[in-house]
């Protein structure tokens, strides 16, 4: 049990090694507000130029964070969804088109997904928790979100280990794949959840005393500029919606 808890702590610590505030990144609260604004823009004027401009803003932020490869991947997915909606679905039978229309709806909310990806990729769990505490989110909600966010990196590592072990056994057929991959993974999921709960408790996250954070967060001139641009886009979106 002790070794498992230490393993989970290693996963949590490695996941926390993301760009910190003093590296010049945006404040996590700014990223949360940008995510909300992207949702407001999308649902105020779906599939409009304002959604594209907002998505372009996030592409610029990804490039500033030195993630150009991710920008190309996201743009490729968006172009693929738009090509599917404009050129493929209209020539397909109605039954097939209705099923694929669900995928096309992803193009409508894609700027929201880009904002969420930016938030997750550039914010460590520790920074996220510090931001939630700074805006006075209830501690019970913070504990639940922290355990959830730290659960998925641990499961991803377990899946990688199980997959590597299954390659050595070279399973053939669906039944052998279930036995060699999915059964061990499900067992690891339950074990990881219990170990993670013990690790979170050992860190004192549910202690009612006042918390401190290793991660320094704070607003800067970069936050002000990005928020001003985002608010200007949203204001123009609302003005266009009212006028039309």
Secondary structure, DSSP 8 states (H G I E B T S, - for coil): -HHHHHHHHHHHHHHH-S--GGGT---HHHHHHHHHHHHHHHHHSTTSHHHHHHHHHHHHHHHHTT-HHHHHHHHHHHHHHHHIIIIIGGGS-HHHHHHHHHHHHHHHSHHHHHHHHHHHHH--HHHHHHHHHHTT--HHHHHHHHHHHHHHHHHHHHHHHHHHHHHHHT--SHHHHIIIIIHHHHHHHHHHHHHHHHHHHHTTTT--S----SS-----HHHHHHHHHHHHHHHHHHHHHHH-
